[in-house]
Amino acid sequence: MAKFTVACVQTNSSDDMARNMTEVGELVRRARDMGADFITTPEVVALIDRGPGMKQQAVAEAAHPFRALFSELARETGAWLLLGSMAVHADEDERMANRSLLFDPAGEVVQRYDKMHMFDVNLEGNESYRESRRYRPGERAALARLPWGVLGMTVCYDLRFPYLYRALAKAGADFLTIPSAFAVPTGRAHWEVLMRARAIETGCYVIAPAQCGEHAQGRKTYGHSIVVAPWGEVLVQAENEVGVYCAEIDTAEIAKARHQVPSLEHDREFTGPEPVAETARAAAE
């Protein structure tokens, strides 16, 4: 069993990538100075732009300035780093990929994950999003081995699809990263309860660094970066402000939670329900 310190770096990324690089670098170094062994950053940490700027500044992963920055920061700090996500050119597709990268202390990318579930929603107040117009959905779940256990990588809206997290846990995940740029209305209503649910359902630690505040073109994000233990306890939760938020991870708690409620061992095959015909539904109403 092992203990280590994880940091959620909460950012207010702008539409100026150079500025974001400077600010994120300072926050990552601060996290390491606070004792963090594993430092995580939010979704779209490199750039937030609701206009054409996101696509105009997207490049292939290998040439992306944020990949180079995080590789350098990993070597400088000697920590494991999660680049929550950045927009990169996707092969043979006009849309981009929303890609999360995991770096080891030598600065090497040891795993990558492209966000699978697209945030295509209509919220109150005429707030709407159509991620599928910009981003190509990923098709592959991702695990990576850390010194303390196995990491399952996801991004933001994936949170609402529990089958993904169950699949990661059953494949060996001990920790789940959910870097996010949550909208404010959905964050107020659902953020904490869904994060706690994913931890409880899987017996994993959930680590969710988030964007916060107001961004380019008036976009607002909820913040409240959070770390949740396998039994559902909130170990740390930020407010809606930039900063570094640390929690101690005790890997013994994973086995303890799963021993008490071994639901990952209790799956059953079943036949799905027959769809209810519209006529029958109308009659029932």
C-alpha positions as CSV (number, residue, x, y, z in Angstrom):
1,M,0.0,0.0,0.0
2,A,1.2,3.6,-0.6
3,K,0.3,7.2,0.0
4,F,1.0,10.1,-2.3
5,T,-0.2,13.7,-2.8
6,V,-2.3,14.7,-5.8
7,A,-2.9,18.3,-6.9
8,C,-5.7,19.7,-8.9
9,V,-4.5,22.9,-10.7
10,Q,-7.6,25.1,-11.2
11,T,-7.1,27.5,-14.1
12,N,-9.0,30.3,-15.9
13,S,-7.6,29.7,-19.4
14,S,-7.9,32.4,-21.9
15,D,-7.8,32.7,-25.7
16,D,-4.1,33.7,-25.4
17,M,-2.0,30.5,-25.5
18,A,1.2,32.2,-24.5
19,R,-0.4,33.7,-21.4
20,N,-1.9,30.4,-20.5
21,M,1.5,28.7,-20.8
22,T,3.0,31.2,-18.3
23,E,0.2,30.9,-15.8
24,V,-0.1,27.1,-16.0
25,G,3.7,26.7,-15.6
26,E,3.6,28.8,-12.4
27,L,0.8,26.8,-11.0
28,V,2.4,23.5,-11.7
29,R,5.6,24.6,-10.0
30,R,3.6,25.8,-7.0
31,A,1.9,22.4,-6.8
32,R,5.2,20.7,-6.7
33,D,6.5,23.1,-4.1
34,M,3.4,22.0,-2.0
35,G,4.5,18.4,-2.2
36,A,2.4,17.1,-5.0
37,D,3.6,13.9,-6.6
38,F,0.9,13.8,-9.3
39,I,-0.2,17.2,-10.7
40,T,-3.4,17.4,-12.8
41,T,-4.8,20.3,-14.9
42,P,-8.2,20.9,-16.5
43,E,-9.8,20.3,-19.8
44,V,-8.9,22.7,-22.7
45,V,-6.1,24.0,-20.4
46,A,-4.1,25.3,-23.4
47,L,-6.8,27.5,-24.9
48,I,-10.4,28.4,-24.4
49,D,-12.0,30.1,-27.4
50,R,-15.6,29.7,-28.5
51,G,-14.9,31.4,-31.8
52,P,-12.6,30.2,-34.7
53,G,-9.4,30.7,-32.6
54,M,-9.5,27.2,-31.1
55,K,-9.3,25.6,-34.5
56,Q,-6.9,28.1,-36.0
57,Q,-4.4,27.5,-33.2
58,A,-4.7,23.7,-33.1
59,V,-1.8,21.8,-34.4
60,A,-0.7,18.1,-34.5
61,E,0.1,16.8,-31.0
62,A,3.8,16.4,-31.7
63,A,4.1,20.1,-32.6
64,H,1.8,21.5,-29.9
65,P,3.4,24.1,-27.6
66,F,1.6,22.7,-24.5
67,R,3.0,19.2,-25.1
68,A,6.5,20.7,-25.1
69,L,5.7,22.8,-22.0
70,F,4.4,19.8,-20.0
71,S,7.3,17.6,-21.1
72,E,9.7,20.3,-19.8
73,L,7.7,20.8,-16.6
74,A,7.7,17.1,-15.8
75,R,11.5,16.9,-16.2
76,E,11.9,20.1,-14.1
77,T,9.6,19.1,-11.3
78,G,10.1,15.3,-11.3
79,A,6.4,14.9,-10.9
80,W,3.8,12.9,-12.9
81,L,1.7,15.4,-14.9
82,L,-1.7,15.2,-16.5
83,L,-2.4,17.7,-19.3
84,G,-6.1,17.7,-18.8
85,S,-6.8,18.3,-22.5
86,M,-5.9,20.3,-25.5
87,A,-7.3,20.6,-29.0
88,V,-5.1,18.9,-31.6
89,H,-5.5,18.1,-35.3
90,A,-7.1,14.7,-35.9
91,D,-6.0,12.6,-38.8
92,E,-8.3,12.6,-41.8
93,D,-11.0,14.7,-40.1
94,E,-11.8,18.4,-40.3
95,R,-12.7,18.3,-36.6
96,M,-10.1,18.3,-33.8
97,A,-9.5,15.8,-31.1
98,N,-9.9,16.9,-27.4
99,R,-6.9,15.0,-26.1
100,S,-5.7,14.3,-22.6
101,L,-2.0,13.4,-22.1
102,L,-0.2,11.8,-19.2
103,F,3.5,12.6,-18.7
104,D,6.0,10.7,-16.6
105,P,8.8,12.5,-14.6
106,A,11.2,12.0,-17.6
107,G,8.9,14.1,-19.7
108,E,7.6,11.3,-21.9
109,V,3.9,10.9,-22.9
110,V,3.0,7.5,-21.5
111,Q,-0.7,7.6,-22.3
112,R,-3.2,9.7,-24.3
113,Y,-7.0,9.7,-24.4
114,D,-9.4,11.5,-26.7
115,K,-12.7,12.6,-25.2
116,M,-15.4,10.2,-26.3
117,H,-18.7,11.8,-25.3
118,M,-19.5,15.1,-27.0
119,F,-21.3,17.9,-25.0
120,D,-24.2,18.7,-27.3
121,V,-26.7,20.3,-25.1
122,N,-29.2,23.2,-24.8
123,L,-29.3,24.8,-21.3
124,E,-31.6,27.4,-19.9
125,G,-30.9,31.1,-20.8
126,N,-30.1,30.2,-24.5
127,E,-26.8,28.6,-23.4
128,S,-25.9,25.9,-25.9
129,Y,-23.0,23.8,-26.9
130,R,-22.2,21.6,-29.9
131,E,-18.9,19.9,-29.3
132,S,-19.5,17.4,-32.1
133,R,-19.2,20.2,-34.7
134,R,-15.6,20.9,-33.5
135,Y,-14.4,17.6,-32.1
136,R,-14.1,14.1,-33.4
137,P,-15.2,11.7,-30.6
138,G,-12.5,9.3,-29.3
139,E,-13.1,5.6,-29.6
140,R,-10.8,4.0,-27.1
141,A,-10.7,4.0,-23.3
142,A,-7.3,4.4,-21.7
143,L,-5.5,3.1,-18.7
144,A,-2.0,3.9,-17.5
145,R,0.2,2.6,-14.7
146,L,1.4,5.1,-12.1
147,P,3.9,4.3,-9.3
148,W,0.9,3.9,-6.9
149,G,-1.6,2.1,-9.0
150,V,-3.5,2.2,-12.3
151,L,-5.1,5.4,-13.7
152,G,-8.2,5.6,-15.9
153,M,-8.3,8.7,-18.1
154,T,-11.6,10.5,-19.0
155,V,-12.6,14.1,-19.8
156,C,-15.5,16.3,-18.5
157,Y,-18.8,15.2,-20.1
158,D,-17.7,11.5,-20.0
159,L,-18.7,11.9,-16.3
160,R,-22.3,11.3,-17.2
161,F,-21.7,7.9,-18.7
162,P,-21.1,5.5,-15.8
163,Y,-20.5,2.4,-18.0
164,L,-17.2,3.9,-19.0
165,Y,-16.0,4.2,-15.4
166,R,-17.2,0.7,-14.5
167,A,-15.3,-0.6,-17.5
168,L,-12.1,1.2,-16.4
169,A,-12.5,0.0,-12.8
170,K,-13.1,-3.6,-13.9
171,A,-10.0,-3.4,-16.2
172,G,-7.9,-2.4,-13.2
173,A,-8.2,1.4,-12.6
174,D,-7.6,2.6,-9.0
175,F,-7.8,6.3,-9.8
176,L,-10.0,8.2,-12.3
177,T,-9.1,11.6,-13.8
178,I,-11.9,13.8,-15.0
179,P,-10.4,17.1,-16.2
180,S,-13.3,19.5,-16.8
181,A,-14.6,22.8,-18.1
182,F,-18.1,22.4,-16.6
183,A,-20.8,24.9,-17.4
184,V,-22.1,26.8,-14.4
185,P,-25.8,25.7,-14.5
186,T,-24.9,22.0,-14.7
187,G,-22.1,22.4,-12.3
188,R,-24.3,23.9,-9.6
189,A,-26.8,21.1,-10.1
190,H,-24.7,18.0,-10.8
191,W,-20.9,18.4,-10.3
192,E,-20.4,17.1,-6.8
193,V,-23.1,14.4,-6.8
194,L,-21.9,12.9,-10.0
195,M,-18.2,12.9,-9.0
196,R,-19.1,11.2,-5.7
197,A,-21.3,8.7,-7.5
198,R,-18.5,7.7,-9.9
199,A,-16.1,7.2,-6.9
200,I,-18.7,5.1,-5.0
201,E,-19.7,3.0,-7.9
202,T,-16.2,2.0,-8.8
203,G,-14.3,2.1,-5.5
204,C,-11.8,4.5,-7.1
205,Y,-10.3,7.8,-6.2
206,V,-11.8,10.5,-8.5
207,I,-9.5,13.5,-9.4
208,A,-11.2,16.3,-11.2
209,P,-9.3,19.5,-12.0
210,A,-11.5,22.2,-13.5
211,Q,-11.6,25.5,-15.3
212,C,-13.1,28.4,-13.4
213,G,-14.4,32.0,-13.9
214,E,-15.2,33.9,-17.1
215,H,-13.3,33.2,-20.4
216,A,-13.2,34.5,-23.9
217,Q,-16.5,35.4,-25.6
218,G,-18.2,35.4,-22.2
219,R,-18.0,31.7,-21.5
220,K,-18.3,30.9,-17.8
221,T,-17.1,27.7,-16.0
222,Y,-18.0,26.3,-12.6
223,G,-14.6,25.6,-11.0
224,H,-14.9,23.5,-7.8
225,S,-12.0,21.1,-8.6
226,I,-12.5,18.1,-6.5
227,V,-10.9,14.9,-5.2
228,V,-13.2,12.2,-3.9
229,A,-12.2,9.0,-2.0
230,P,-13.5,5.5,-2.9
231,W,-16.1,5.6,-0.1
232,G,-17.4,8.9,-1.4
233,E,-15.8,11.4,1.0
234,V,-14.8,14.7,-0.5
235,L,-11.1,15.2,0.3
236,V,-10.8,18.6,-1.1
237,Q,-13.0,20.9,-3.2
238,A,-12.1,24.4,-4.5
239,E,-14.3,27.4,-4.9
240,N,-14.5,29.2,-8.2
241,E,-11.0,30.7,-8.2
242,V,-7.6,30.0,-9.7
243,G,-5.3,28.0,-7.4
244,V,-3.7,24.7,-6.4
245,Y,-5.7,22.2,-4.4
246,C,-4.0,19.1,-2.9
247,A,-5.1,15.9,-1.2
248,E,-3.4,12.9,0.2
249,I,-4.2,9.6,-1.5
250,D,-4.1,6.4,0.6
251,T,-4.3,3.5,-1.7
252,A,-5.3,1.2,1.1
253,E,-8.7,2.9,1.0
254,I,-9.4,1.4,-2.4
255,A,-9.3,-2.2,-1.3
256,K,-11.2,-1.3,1.9
257,A,-14.1,0.2,0.0
258,R,-14.3,-2.6,-2.5
259,H,-14.1,-5.2,0.3
260,Q,-17.1,-3.7,2.1
261,V,-19.2,-3.3,-1.1
262,P,-17.8,-5.7,-3.8
263,S,-20.2,-4.5,-6.5
264,L,-17.6,-4.8,-9.2
265,E,-17.9,-8.6,-8.8
266,H,-21.6,-8.7,-9.0
267,D,-22.4,-8.0,-12.6
268,R,-25.1,-10.2,-14.2
269,E,-26.0,-10.8,-17.8
270,F,-29.5,-9.6,-18.6
271,T,-31.9,-9.2,-21.4
272,G,-32.6,-5.6,-22.2
273,P,-36.2,-4.1,-22.0
274,E,-38.5,-4.1,-24.9
275,P,-39.2,-0.5,-26.1
276,V,-42.6,0.8,-25.1
277,A,-44.7,1.6,-28.1
278,E,-45.8,5.2,-28.5
279,T,-49.5,4.1,-28.5
280,A,-49.1,2.3,-25.2
281,R,-47.3,5.2,-23.7
282,A,-50.0,7.6,-24.8
283,A,-52.7,5.4,-23.4
284,A,-50.9,5.2,-20.0
285,E,-50.7,9.0,-19.9
